[in-house]
Amino acid sequence: MEQCPSPPNRPGFAIVLYYLNMIDSLVFIRDHGIEAFLKKEEEKWRCPDCSGTICCHNGICFDCGIDRLKAKKEMYRWEDKQT
């Protein structure tokens, strides 16, 4: 099996949206495997309050945060600014 090449190391190459970084994800998968990646992502997007699923588009839990989601003016934006 051929090894994936290393991603280019230049600023701005990886586009980060909704707290997801595709390049970092691919590097993690290459280095640790898909099963480890899926486990890590499952933990990352699990609600600490009810163990439901957190939406990557707005950071709100689909189970216990539905009222907060309905009250948002911009449904697909995180409340805090990404840097």
Secondary structure, 3 states (H helix, E strand, C coil): CCCCCCCCCCCCCCCEECCEEHHHHHHHHHHHCHHHHHHHHHHHCECCCCCCEECCCCCCECCCCHHHHHHCCCCCCCCCCCC
